[in-house]
């Protein structure tokens, strides 16, 4: 699998060169250097490297297949970890995987019907792009900015999202100019929990399914509100029962609410300015390690007109379930009850394709280091990107 990404990049680059406009190739390199300078498990640093490659094909322009597109995405990651030093549960860095890997992440076909009001997506698919997404939170490095922690840590290997995805189908219905409904049925166990670095594309009866649904409101003024839910069909071990004698049951599920609003914007650009976003989530404490979550963020984009500069501060909090705390205590590895993370970050665009982002995160009561003091992590993200659809 380590040879997969170079082959993928070569193949999609060649396809982009042949297809020109109907094919859009994007390559992105992320270089994150982070240091835990006080508190947590102990001082230490990590350099987390992520390379991402994706290709979108317009099947209508290429082959005359109306309202159809294909998408493929792969990545490589060096597997470094800052969490080993901070002891946090929320995740300091969204690109941290904990193991070196290079694999296929997405490969799907999307078709629209009824003038674009109805859409169907089929294949290997990352659900983060469509469920529990926040425009405000997209700036932050924290892993919980992409998906709420109860949902992200649910099931046997999480939902279908980075770094392990599953095959499935997504359906969306645009009711009018403001309301959109989305639903997805995904294989219940993405990837292979016993071989996390491998690409596993399989639908097994014992996996069951992950059901996702969301209703979203949005308007031209930048207001967005989404309510969603998830549920697994397979029986899972209850976390409030002993490891030596687990009890399995059906019904692992959860709910979330997410919203964004523009507090101030330029008259000619309703999405350029000061944005406030927040999310809350809850899951069944019989199954969940983390059963409650909340966050709020404040960001300002377009600090320099015409540049992709953004600055923001966010607060993320998560709480462990009573069953998880009891199980860990019995195992001799106790965990804390509640963790909060305050992140301050500024993304500066040196060039449209070159971004520098200094970042600081202060972790109150790291869950996996309950006897330690609060952790302070500082770092820098370097982003280098290429987009074949952009001039130059």
Buried (B, 14 or more C-beta within 10 A) or exposed (E): EEEBBEEBBEBBBEBBEEBEEBBBBBBBBBBBBBBBBBBBBBEBBBEBBBBBBBBBBBBEBBEEBEBBBBBBBBBBBBBBBBBBBBBBBBBBBBBBBBBEBBBBBBBBBBBBEEEEEEBEBBBBBBBBEBBBBBBBBBBBBBBBBBBBBBBBBBBBBBBBBBBBBBBBBBBBBBEEEEEBEBBBBBBBBBBBEEEBBEBBBEEEEEBBBBBBBBBBBBEEEBBBBBBBBBBBBBBBBBBBBEEEEBEEBEEBBBBBBBBBBBEEBEEEEBBBBBBBBBBBBBBBBBBBBBBBBBBBBBBBBBBEEEBBBBBBBBBBBBBBBEBBBBBBEEEEEBBBEEBBBBBBBBBBBEEBBEBEBEBBBBBBBBBBBBEBEBBBBBBEBBBBBEBBEEEE
